[in-house]
Amino acid sequence: MFYVYVLKSEKDKKLYIGYTNNLKRRIQEHNQGKNFSTAQRGKFSLVYYESFRSQKDATTREKQLKQFKSAYGQLKKRILNSLHES
């Protein structure tokens, strides 16, 4: 399985979108500062994920969320309450 995930930084409250084939390991890597783009943003919590059987489907969805404001905005509306929880 492949996963598109949304993490929320506990430090700056901003979101990070990524994809992986091992969600648990990837979150640990973010929280251990092993990802260059998130290393300075503190601990992260998982707020949302989608699973795919195809890697291509997962990467397409990740790109869609990162490149298109409308897709990102719709996702934020869908998970509004999750974004405001601790």
C-alpha positions as CSV (number, residue, x, y, z in Angstrom):
1,M,0.0,0.0,0.0
2,F,1.0,3.6,-0.6
3,Y,-0.2,6.5,1.5
4,V,-0.7,10.2,1.0
5,Y,-0.6,11.9,4.4
6,V,-1.1,15.2,6.0
7,L,1.0,16.1,9.1
8,K,0.5,19.1,11.4
9,S,3.5,20.7,13.0
10,E,3.1,21.2,16.8
11,K,5.6,24.0,16.6
12,D,4.2,26.3,13.8
13,K,0.8,24.6,13.3
14,K,1.4,24.4,9.5
15,L,0.6,21.3,7.4
16,Y,2.9,19.1,5.5
17,I,1.8,16.8,2.7
18,G,3.7,13.7,1.6
19,Y,3.5,10.2,0.4
20,T,5.1,6.9,1.5
21,N,4.8,3.1,1.4
22,N,5.3,2.9,5.2
23,L,3.3,5.5,7.1
24,K,4.5,4.7,10.6
25,R,8.2,4.8,9.6
26,R,7.7,8.0,7.7
27,I,6.1,9.8,10.6
28,Q,8.9,8.7,12.9
29,E,11.4,10.1,10.4
30,H,9.7,13.4,10.3
31,N,9.6,13.5,14.1
32,Q,13.3,12.6,14.4
33,G,14.3,15.4,12.0
34,K,15.4,13.1,9.2
35,N,13.4,15.0,6.6
36,F,15.2,18.1,5.3
37,S,12.1,20.1,4.6
38,T,10.5,19.5,8.0
39,A,13.5,19.1,10.3
40,Q,13.2,22.6,11.8
41,R,9.4,22.4,12.4
42,G,9.4,20.3,15.5
43,K,7.1,17.3,16.2
44,F,4.3,16.3,13.9
45,S,1.0,14.7,14.4
46,L,-0.9,12.8,11.7
47,V,-4.2,14.5,10.8
48,Y,-5.2,12.7,7.7
49,Y,-4.2,10.0,5.2
50,E,-5.4,8.2,2.1
51,S,-4.3,4.8,1.0
52,F,-3.7,3.5,-2.5
53,R,-2.7,0.2,-4.0
54,S,-0.9,2.0,-6.8
55,Q,2.2,4.1,-6.3
56,K,1.3,6.2,-9.3
57,D,-2.2,6.9,-7.8
58,A,-0.6,8.1,-4.6
59,T,2.0,10.3,-6.3
60,T,-0.7,11.8,-8.5
61,R,-2.8,12.6,-5.5
62,E,0.1,14.1,-3.6
63,K,0.9,16.4,-6.5
64,Q,-2.7,17.4,-6.9
65,L,-2.9,18.5,-3.2
66,K,0.4,20.3,-3.5
67,Q,-0.2,22.1,-6.8
68,F,-3.9,22.9,-6.9
69,K,-5.3,25.3,-4.3
70,S,-8.8,24.0,-4.9
71,A,-7.9,20.4,-4.0
72,Y,-6.0,21.5,-1.0
73,G,-8.9,23.8,0.1
74,Q,-11.4,21.0,-0.3
75,L,-9.3,18.7,1.8
76,K,-8.9,21.3,4.6
77,K,-12.7,21.7,4.6
78,R,-13.2,17.9,4.9
79,I,-10.8,17.6,7.9
80,L,-11.6,21.0,9.5
81,N,-12.3,19.5,13.0
82,S,-9.2,17.3,12.9
83,L,-7.0,20.4,12.2
84,H,-8.2,22.1,15.3
85,E,-7.7,19.2,17.7
86,S,-4.5,18.9,19.7
